[in-house]
Amino acid sequence: MAQHSLLWSLALLAAAACSILSAAVDMCVGETHFSARALILRSVAVTFAINWACVAVQSRGLIGPQGILPLALTLRDLKANHEFRDRKGLKTPRSSRAMARLTLWTWRAIGEANVRSTAWCCCGLSLLVAAWPSALGFALLYLTWYVYKRALNAFANLQWDSLLLEAGMLCTLLAAARSATACTAAVHLVRSCVLRLHCGAGVAKLTSGDPRWAALTALAVHHETQPLPTPLAPWLHRLPMWAHRLATLAGLAIEIVTIVGVLPAPFIGEATFAAVVATQASIVMSGSFGYFNYLSIFLAFALLGDRSLLLPRLWWTPPTSSSTLGTACVLIAVVPCTALYITRAAQYSEGRCRWFEKLDPWLRTAEHTFHVANRFSLFSNMTPQRHELSIELSYDGATWCELECRYKVGDVRRLKLVPPMHMPRLDWRLWLLAQGGRGAPWFDALLRRLLEGSHDVLALLEPLATPAKPVAARARLWVYRYGQGEGEPRWVRQPPEKRDEMFGDVVW
């Protein structure tokens, strides 16, 4: 396995080298990317706006004063962690310390009670940036989401939350690139991110050790066990095994073959773009992953040049003014980002290319502090069974009523539909917890808030039949599967064969 992983890493390294060559070829032949630049900047800014709107409607229940994880506790823990490291003499990167201070100072100025209004203000800022893209605007979007992401704590630690930050950083460079040379360099940096996102995900699947990917049976369980399935997912799950094998093979092939998108050859970019769109569209039909699929498509515009037939000639025009200093600054910034991307490619899988070990500290800082050059490995290990967590409340200590989440699977009679690009963060955390999460402080806090009758937390769930305050709460673990035919509901559930150590008879 290690040898195979090393081969994959070398292949990704070769792709990174080809990307640099492709950028050089485009500069030599005069290929420009101003249309792709305009599309990426505006669509990423709109994605920020939608994300902020989704966060705003959930913020008080998640991190408000009466929320699950109040912001004050998160900031206190952040400060205490750095003080502990100082007392123990543990080394903390200056960049990490600086970003932590930025987070603390920002929230001290804003105040814990203003988490919702802050998110709505950031949503408005995103719309302004979408209308008038600028480097300063995207830098502000990056910093505001960084600070808010730290505040959301466990509710914003998914891979596409980091991808959105990386997209904000890349768009800062792209907005500053007003000359043809700088624009080409910045667009090819975005292209490298796109190929790492897709090809790297395929590599992670093949090197994960999960036998379902090797046997091409991953999709036979995915449609049933994914976090938030669409109403179309049960029909896809019932397809014959040969169809699942064919779809799994096609998905892996498309992800791996996107590596050729860096080659400087005619129509390669268009073919790779079409493959990315087809892959993401198929995922959207089966399950809801928030803004991730749409953001992946928006970034994939970097695969297209101005001469591409897939890019419409819209009302915007190329930047009319550029300075040598601005071009030089963009090119200087692109160089370390390219080095980080090459280092990430060298270490993407379990095998290690030791040629870039000296850059390891820089890579860790970039990924863990600034969320740049992230490692993407979505669903590299499939879940064989669908475990779901139900929360029940009692108002008399004897009878129990089950709480229903707005989007997560619960009621066996319903197949729920999530609005496009919406990210229900509590529903996601509950699904992840049921798959094997342990020691989640936020879950105990959730049950305490329910017993207190917190209106902010209850607003994250479907309305209760009675407004009375409960006297007890409990969590139960279930195994779900799709109903097989007439006489069975949409879902069939039963307790797991082995009693869970965390859920079951525990009553709060």
Secondary structure, 3 states (H helix, E strand, C coil): CHHHHHHHHHHHHHHHHHHHHHHHHHHHHCCCCHHHHHHHHHHHHHHHHHHHHHHHHHHHHHHCCCCCCCHHHHHHHHHHHHHHHHHCCCCCCHHHHHHHHHHHHHHHHHCHHHHHHHHHHHHHHHHHHHHCCCHHHHHHHHHHHHHHHHHHHHHHCCHHHHHHHHHHHHHHHHHHCCCHHHHHHHHHHHHHHHHHHHHHHHHHHHHCCCHHHHCCCCHHHHHHHCCCECCCHHHHHCCCHHHHHHHHHHHHHHHHHHHHHHCCCCCHHHHHHHHHHHHHHHHHHHECCCCHHHHHHHHHHHHCCCCCCCCCCCCCCCCCCCCHHHHHHHHHHHHHHHHHHHHHHHCCCCCCCHHHHHHHHHHHHHHHCCCCCCCCCCCCCCCCCEEEEEEEEECCCCCCEECCECCCCCCCCCCCCCCCCCCCHHHHHHHHHHCCCCCCHHHHHHHHHHHHCCHHHHCCECCCCCCCCCCEEEEEEEEEEECCCCCCCCEEEECCCCCCCCCCCCEC
